[in-house]
Amino acid sequence: MSPTEPHSPTVATIDLGSLAHNLGQVRRRLEASCQIIAIVKADAYGHGAATVAKTLEALAVTRFGVATLDEGIALREAGIRSSILLLGALFPDQFTDVVAHDLTPVLYEQSLAEEFAEHTKGRSVPYPVHLKIETGMGRLGLAPENVVTLLQSPAFQGPLQAEGLMTHLADSDNADPAYTTEQLERFRAVIRYMQAKKLSLPLIHVANSGAILGHPGSRFTAVRPGIMLYGYHTATHLNPAPDLQPVLSLTTKVAQVRKLKPGESTSYNRTYIVRRPSRIAVLPLGYADGYSRLLSNKGEVLINGKRAPVVGRVCMDMTMVDATDVPGVSTGTDVTLIGRQEEQQITASDLAALQGTIPYEVLCRIGQRVMRVYK
């Protein structure tokens, strides 16, 4: 086995061609001048931030968004030289590392802006930052009425350069556009007031994936695609559905096939008792790898192009499936948990529906002991 080959049979395969395709689906919806801030937080939604960012950088993406300081530092250490926007919470004890790694913070409170300005004063050029307005998400953000006051404050008369203005949409994937329309109007009102005060910023960005797909009026001078880069969306009302390709597939191999008699059970707490002579395939992955325990007695996998149901509790390191109706299953047989086999497909959205969650969580949950392989 070569050093680049996985030591575990459980592998997440990342199709970089599909990533490029999905980037193209973003671009075809934008004006040529509109910039893309590719969101690669949470290890690029479980896909591997360093490789994803390098791939997108090679495709002329020049801006990235992450949630945390550590994520930004990791990208710099991986060789990413493009702009990196810190979208999450920021604390004064992080300022030194932010500046040292040339990261662009999003400021969401006047006191935070003042403290960061104090930290960066004396530089030969102002330090670029973005301002976030709270328009209805109920999270981080400046009150709309305070934005102009902050831009006219001493913090932005030398130490800081306001490079961008943003907000975050709470309901952009809803078929009812009313709340998104309200948020956009609050945001535009701030822009109009800024214009009246002769204030302008080069980057104005609001649109996440749902808004890129469903709200053309939210595409200002930049957009922030996240989940759609990885082949998913939650705006299920869109017709036709966007042409997106899932980037990640999750596969493993059968570790053992056990024969159980009627009345025997598999896994913890005996939640599955067989009613017929059965062949139970044991898979070497479990909830520690991101295959949720909520899929116990609910999920399905693909083996030899056929669906096999998950039976019993999903364990920390193992999952059992009923392979009785699938011919030719033995130790080493390939199993697909997310992805396609022949005419069958299981997506992260399918698994999310079974768990009462969203594909974001399914993808982000895939653990670090699952090796990422790129093609």
Secondary structure, 3 states (H helix, E strand, C coil): CCCCCCCCCCEEEECHHHHHHHHHHHHCCCCCCCEEEEECHHHHHHCCHHHHHHHHHHCCCCEEEECCHHHHHHHHHCCCCCEEEECCCCCHHHHHHHHHCCCEEEECCHHHHHHHHHHHCCCCCCEEEEEEECCCCCCCCECHHHHHHHHCCHHHCCCEEEEEEECCCCCCCCCCCHHHHHHHHHHHHHHHHHHHCCCCCCEEECCCHHHHHHCHHHCCCEECCCHHHHCCCCCCCCCCCCCCCCCEEEEEECCEEEEECCCCECCHHHCCECCCCEEEEEECCCHHHCCCHHHCCCCEEEECCEEEEECCCCCCCCEEEECCCCCCCCCCCEEEEEEEECCEEECHHHHHHHHCCCHHHHHHCCCCCCEEEEC
